C-alpha cells in the first residue's frame, strides 16, 4: 500500500474521482439525449433527420476541442498535480452547462444561437478532454495493484451512470411535462441540473488526496512533462492508445448514444420507447463494468481487449442489421445488451491499461492526448457518419465501418505487453 494511504482514504479517493467523472459525463450526454427535442430550436430548417444531422455536427465540434483540453490538462496534471486538474476541468463543464441552459433560440437571436451553442460545446469539450486523462490517471494510481482493474473500472461505471442519469432525467421530464412543454422549454432543465451538480463536485474535489505516484515523481525530481516526450520516448504506447481508442470510442458511440436515434429513425420505435430501451441496456452495461474489470485482474487486460475487438468485428453487422428491422422492444433490448457486453471487455479496462503504459511524470498527458485525439476523429463523428450513410441510402455501410475499425484494433491489441505483470504504476 502506498505510504500514508489507508484503505478508507483509497476508497474516498476512488469515490471522489468517480463523482466528478459522473457529473462531467452527465453534462456531456445530456446534449445527445435531448438533441431530439432542442435541434429544431437551433436548426429550424429541414426535416428531422437534417436537424439531427446539424445537432450531431455540433456534437462533433465539441470533440474537436477535446485534444486541446487533453493536451493542456494532461500537462497541467503532470506538473501541478491530478487534484488541481480535476478541479479545473469540472469548473469548465459547469460553465458550459449553464451556458446551454440559458442560450436564446434561433427565433430570438437568429444565427447567433447556433454559434453560442457551438462555443458552449467547445468549453465542454475542453473540459472533458482534460477530465479523462486526469481522472483515469488518478483513479488508476489510487486503486492498488491487486484490484487495479476492478477499482479503475468505476471510471467507466460513472461514465455510463452519467449517460444513464441523462436518460433518466429525460424519462422523468417526458412523464411530468407535456410533449409541447418539453420541446419548447423543458429541454433546458437538465443542463441547469448539470451546472448545479458540477458546483457540488467542485467542492468535493477540493478535499481529495493527491496521488502518491505524482508526489513520488515530484520528490524524485522526475523529468518535466513535455508533449514531445510522448513521440520521442513513447511512440509505440502513444500509437497503441490511439488505435485502441479509435475502435473503442467509435463502437461506444455507435452502440449507445447513436442507438437511441437509430431505434427511432430506422427501427421505427417511438421516442419514449427508444429512450426506455437504451436506458435499460445502459443499466446492464454499467453493472457489467466491475465484473469485467475484476476479470482483467485475473486473466489480464490484453485478454479482455482481444475478446472485445474480435467479437465486435464479427457481430456488429448482423446485430445492427437485426435491430434495424425489429419492432419487438424486448428483442431490441437483448441485441443492444449483446453489443455493450461485448464492448465491456474494452471499456472496463481502457483507463487502467493506458495508465499502466506510462511512467508517472508523463502519465496524464500520455493517457489523455492520444485518447482525446482518437475520440475526436472517430467517436465525435460517429453519429454524423451514421446519419450520412442513412441519408445516402447506404445505412449498412456504417455497420461495416464500425466492424472494420474494431478488426484493426484487434490486430493492434495482439502486440500489447501484459500490463498486469509489467505495469509502470509502481505503487501497491
C-alpha positions in Angstrom: 0.0 0.0 0.0 1.3 3.5 -0.8 2.8 5.3 2.2 0.3 7.2 4.3 -2.7 5.9 2.3 -5.2 3.9 4.4 -8.0 1.7 2.9 -10.6 4.3 3.7 -8.5 7.1 2.1 -8.2 4.9 -1.0 -11.9 4.3 -1.1 -12.7 8.1 -0.7 -10.2 8.9 -3.5 -11.9 6.5 -5.9 -15.4 7.7 -4.8 -14.4 11.4 -5.1 -12.8 10.9 -8.6 -15.9 8.9 -9.7 -18.3 11.6 -8.6 -16.6 14.2 -10.7 -16.4 11.9 -13.7 -20.1 11.2 -13.3 -21.1 14.9 -13.5 -18.7 15.5 -16.4 -20.3 12.8 -18.5 -23.8 13.6 -17.4 -23.4 17.1 -18.7 -21.8 15.7 -21.9 -24.5 13.2 -22.6 -27.4 15.5 -21.8 -26.7 17.1 -25.1 -27.1 13.9 -27.1 -30.1 12.6 -25.1 -32.1 15.8 -25.6 -31.0 16.5 -29.2 -34.3 15.1 -30.4 -36.1 18.0 -28.6 -33.8 21.0 -29.0 -32.4 20.5 -32.5 -35.2 22.5 -34.1 -34.7 25.5 -31.8 -31.1 26.0 -33.1 -31.5 24.5 -36.6 -35.1 25.2 -37.7 -34.6 24.4 -41.4 -35.1 20.9 -43.0 -36.7 17.7 -41.8 -36.0 15.8 -38.6 -33.0 13.9 -40.0 -31.5 17.1 -41.3 -31.9 18.8 -37.9 -30.4 15.9 -36.1 -27.5 15.9 -38.6 -26.8 19.5 -37.7 -27.0 18.9 -34.0 -24.7 15.9 -34.4 -22.2 18.1 -36.2 -22.1 20.4 -33.2 -21.7 17.3 -31.0 -18.7 16.5 -33.2 -17.3 20.1 -32.8 -17.2 19.6 -29.0 -15.0 16.6 -29.7 -12.6 18.7 -31.7 -11.8 20.7 -28.5 -11.1 17.6 -26.5 -7.5 17.0 -27.8 -6.7 20.6 -26.9 -8.2 20.1 -23.4 -6.4 16.8 -23.1 -3.0 18.4 -24.1 -3.4 21.3 -21.7 -4.9 19.5 -18.8 -2.6 16.5 -19.3 0.5 18.7 -18.9 -1.2 20.5 -16.0 -2.0 17.3 -14.2 1.6 16.0 -14.6 3.1 19.3 -13.5 0.6 20.8 -10.9 -1.0 17.5 -9.7 -4.0 15.3 -10.5 -6.2 17.1 -7.9 -5.6 20.5 -9.4 -6.5 19.4 -12.9 -9.6 17.6 -11.8 -10.9 20.8 -10.1 -10.3 22.9 -13.1 -12.0 20.5 -15.5 -15.2 20.3 -13.6 -15.4 24.1 -13.3 -15.3 24.4 -17.1 -18.0 21.8 -17.5 -20.2 23.8 -15.1 -19.8 26.9 -17.1 -20.6 25.1 -20.4 -23.8 23.5 -19.0 -25.2 26.8 -17.5 -24.5 28.5 -20.9 -26.5 26.0 -22.9 -29.4 26.2 -20.3 -29.8 29.9 -21.0 -28.9 30.4 -24.7 -31.9 32.0 -26.5 -33.1 30.0 -29.5 -32.9 30.8 -33.3 -36.3 32.6 -33.2 -34.9 35.2 -30.8 -31.3 35.8 -31.9 -31.0 34.1 -35.3 -27.7 32.7 -36.3 -26.1 33.8 -33.0 -28.0 30.9 -31.4 -26.1 28.0 -33.1 -22.9 30.0 -32.8 -23.4 30.3 -29.0 -24.3 26.6 -28.8 -21.0 25.7 -30.6 -19.0 27.9 -28.2 -20.6 26.3 -25.2 -19.8 22.8 -26.6 -16.2 23.9 -27.2 -15.9 24.8 -23.5 -17.4 21.4 -22.5 -15.1 19.7 -25.0 -12.0 21.3 -23.4 -13.3 20.3 -20.0 -14.0 16.7 -20.9 -10.7 16.3 -22.8 -8.9 17.3 -19.7 -11.1 15.3 -17.4 -10.4 11.9 -18.8 -6.6 11.9 -18.6 -6.6 13.3 -15.1 -9.4 11.0 -13.7 -8.1 7.9 -15.4 -4.6 8.5 -14.2 -5.7 9.5 -10.7 -8.1 6.5 -10.2 -5.6 4.0 -11.6 -2.8 5.3 -9.3 -5.1 5.2 -6.3 -6.6 1.7 -7.0 -3.8 -0.6 -5.7 -2.0 -3.3 -7.7 -4.1 -6.4 -6.8 -7.5 -5.0 -7.7 -6.5 -2.2 -10.1 -8.7 -3.4 -12.9 -11.7 -3.7 -10.6 -11.4 -0.3 -9.0 -10.4 1.6 -12.1 -13.4 0.2 -13.9 -15.5 2.6 -11.8 -14.3 5.3 -14.1 -16.5 3.8 -16.8 -19.2 2.9 -14.4 -19.6 6.6 -13.6 -19.4 7.5 -17.4 -22.3 5.1 -18.1 -24.1 6.4 -14.9 -23.8 9.9 -16.3 -25.3 8.8 -19.6 -28.0 6.8 -17.8 -28.8 9.7 -15.5 -29.2 11.9 -18.5 -31.6 9.4 -20.0 -33.3 9.1 -16.6 -33.9 12.9 -16.5 -35.3 12.7 -20.0 -37.7 9.9 -19.0 -38.8 11.9 -15.9 -39.4 15.0 -17.9 -41.3 13.0 -20.5 -43.7 11.9 -17.8 -44.2 15.1 -15.9 -44.2 17.6 -18.8 -46.4 17.7 -21.9 -44.6 16.9 -25.2 -45.1 20.6 -26.1 -43.6 22.0 -22.9 -40.7 19.6 -23.1 -40.0 20.6 -26.7 -40.5 24.3 -26.0 -38.5 24.9 -22.8 -38.2 21.7 -20.7 -35.1 20.6 -22.5 -33.2 23.4 -20.7 -33.8 21.8 -17.3 -31.2 19.0 -17.5 -28.4 21.5 -18.5 -29.2 23.6 -15.4 -29.1 20.5 -13.2 -25.7 19.6 -14.6 -24.4 23.0 -13.7 -25.6 22.7 -10.1 -24.1 19.2 -9.8 -20.8 20.5 -11.0 -20.7 23.0 -8.3 -21.2 20.3 -5.7 -18.4 18.2 -7.2 -16.1 21.2 -7.3 -16.4 21.3 -3.5 -15.9 17.5 -3.2 -12.7 17.6 -5.3 -11.1 20.3 -3.2 -10.8 17.7 -0.4 -9.2 14.9 -2.4 -5.9 13.3 -1.5 -3.1 13.8 -4.1 -1.9 10.5 -5.7 1.3 9.0 -4.3 2.6 8.4 -7.8 2.6 12.1 -8.5 4.1 13.0 -5.2 6.9 10.4 -5.6 7.7 11.6 -9.1 8.0 15.2 -7.8 10.1 14.2 -4.9 12.5 12.2 -7.1 12.9 15.2 -9.5 11.4 13.3 -12.5 11.8 14.9 -15.9 9.2 17.6 -16.6 6.3 16.5 -18.7 6.5 17.7 -22.3 4.5 16.9 -25.3 7.4 15.7 -27.4 8.2 13.0 -24.8 5.2 11.0 -26.0 6.6 10.8 -29.5 10.3 10.6 -28.7 10.3 8.2 -25.8 6.9 6.5 -26.0 5.8 6.4 -29.7 4.6 2.8 -29.6 2.5 3.4 -26.5 1.0 6.6 -27.9 0.1 4.9 -31.2 -1.4 1.9 -29.4 -3.7 4.1 -27.3 -4.8 6.0 -30.4 -5.6 2.8 -32.3 -7.5 1.1 -29.4 -9.4 4.3 -28.5 -10.4 4.8 -32.2 -12.2 1.5 -32.2 -13.5 1.6 -28.6 -14.9 5.1 -28.9 -16.5 4.6 -32.3 -18.2 1.4 -31.1 -19.2 3.0 -27.8 -21.0 6.0 -29.5 -22.5 3.7 -32.2 -23.8 1.2 -29.6 -25.1 3.8 -27.1 -25.7 7.4 -28.0 -26.5 6.8 -31.7 -28.5 3.8 -30.9 -31.3 5.9 -29.3 -31.7 7.8 -32.6 -31.3 4.6 -34.6 -34.2 3.0 -32.8 -36.4 6.0 -33.7 -35.2 6.8 -37.2 -34.6 3.3 -38.5 -36.4 0.7 -36.4 -39.5 2.9 -36.0 -39.8 3.0 -32.2 -41.4 6.0 -30.5 -39.0 8.4 -28.8 -40.2 7.3 -25.4 -39.7 3.6 -26.2 -36.3 4.2 -27.7 -35.3 6.0 -24.5 -36.5 3.2 -22.3 -34.7 0.5 -24.3 -31.5 2.5 -24.3 -31.7 3.2 -20.5 -32.4 -0.4 -19.7 -29.4 -1.6 -21.8 -27.2 1.0 -20.3 -28.1 -0.2 -16.8 -26.9 -3.7 -17.8 -23.8 -2.2 -19.3 -23.0 -0.2 -16.1 -23.4 -3.2 -13.8 -21.1 -5.3 -16.0 -18.1 -3.0 -15.8 -16.7 -4.0 -12.4 -17.2 -7.7 -13.3 -15.1 -7.2 -16.4 -12.6 -5.1 -14.5 -12.2 -7.8 -11.9 -11.8 -10.4 -14.7 -9.0 -8.4 -16.1 -7.2 -8.7 -12.8 -7.2 -12.5 -13.2 -6.8 -13.1 -17.0 -5.1 -9.8 -18.0 -6.2 -6.6 -19.7 -4.9 -7.9 -23.1 -7.2 -10.9 -23.0 -10.4 -8.9 -22.4 -9.4 -6.4 -25.1 -8.8 -9.1 -27.7 -12.2 -10.7 -26.9 -14.0 -7.3 -27.2 -12.5 -6.3 -30.5 -12.7 -9.7 -32.1 -16.3 -10.3 -31.2 -17.2 -6.7 -32.1 -15.7 -7.1 -35.6 -17.7 -10.2 -36.1 -21.1 -9.3 -34.6 -21.6 -5.6 -35.2 -23.0 -6.0 -38.7 -25.5 -8.8 -38.0 -26.8 -7.3 -34.8 -27.3 -3.8 -36.2 -29.0 -5.4 -39.3 -31.4 -7.3 -37.0 -32.2 -4.2 -34.8 -32.9 -2.2 -38.0 -35.9 -4.5 -38.9 -37.2 -5.4 -35.5 -40.4 -4.0 -34.0 -40.1 -6.0 -30.8 -38.8 -3.9 -27.9 -37.5 -7.0 -26.0 -35.5 -8.1 -28.9 -34.0 -4.7 -29.5 -33.1 -4.5 -25.8 -31.4 -8.0 -25.9 -29.5 -7.2 -29.0 -28.3 -3.8 -27.6 -27.2 -5.7 -24.4 -25.2 -8.1 -26.6 -23.3 -5.2 -28.1 -22.5 -3.4 -24.9 -21.4 -6.6 -23.1 -19.0 -7.3 -26.0 -17.6 -3.8 -25.7 -17.2 -4.1 -21.9 -14.0 -6.1 -22.4 -12.5 -2.8 -23.6 -14.4 -0.1 -21.7 -13.8 -1.7 -18.2 -10.1 -1.8 -18.6 -9.3 1.1 -21.0 -8.3 3.6 -18.3 -6.0 1.3 -16.3 -4.4 -0.2 -19.4 -3.4 3.2 -20.7 -2.2 4.4 -17.3 -0.1 1.3 -16.9 1.8 2.0 -20.1 3.4 5.3 -18.9 5.6 6.5 -16.0 4.1 8.9 -13.6 5.8 12.1 -14.8 4.1 11.9 -18.2 1.2 9.6 -17.4 -1.7 12.0 -17.5 -0.6 13.5 -20.8 0.1 10.1 -22.3 -3.3 8.8 -21.3 -5.2 11.9 -22.4 -3.8 13.2 -25.7 -3.9 10.1 -27.9 -7.2 9.1 -26.3 -8.8 12.5 -27.0 -7.4 12.8 -30.5 -8.9 9.4 -31.4 -12.1 10.3 -29.8 -12.4 13.5 -31.8 -11.7 11.7 -35.1 -13.8 8.5 -34.6 -16.0 8.9 -31.5 -17.1 12.5 -32.1 -18.0 11.8 -35.8 -19.8 8.5 -35.2 -23.3 9.9 -35.2 -22.6 12.2 -38.1 -21.1 9.4 -40.2 -24.0 7.1 -39.3 -26.6 9.7 -40.3 -24.7 10.5 -43.5 -24.8 6.8 -44.5 -28.5 6.8 -43.8 -29.2 10.0 -45.8 -27.3 8.5 -48.7 -29.4 5.3 -48.6 -26.4 3.1 -47.5 -27.1 2.7 -43.8 -25.4 -0.7 -43.6 -22.2 0.9 -44.7 -21.9 2.3 -41.1 -22.1 -1.2 -39.7 -19.2 -2.2 -41.9 -17.2 0.9 -40.9 -17.5 0.1 -37.2 -16.7 -3.6 -37.6 -13.6 -2.8 -39.8 -12.1 -0.3 -37.2 -12.6 -2.9 -34.5 -10.8 -5.5 -36.6 -7.8 -3.2 -36.9 -7.9 -2.6 -33.1 -7.8 -6.4 -32.6 -4.6 -6.7 -34.6 -3.1 -3.8 -32.6 -4.1 -5.4 -29.3 -2.2 -8.6 -30.3 1.0 -6.5 -29.9 0.4 -5.4 -26.3 2.5 -6.4 -23.4 0.8 -7.9 -20.3 0.4 -4.7 -18.3 -0.8 -6.7 -15.3 2.7 -8.0 -14.9 4.6 -5.1 -16.5 2.8 -2.1 -15.2 4.6 1.3 -14.9 2.4 2.2 -11.9 4.8 1.1 -9.2 2.6 1.6 -6.1 1.0 -1.5 -4.5 
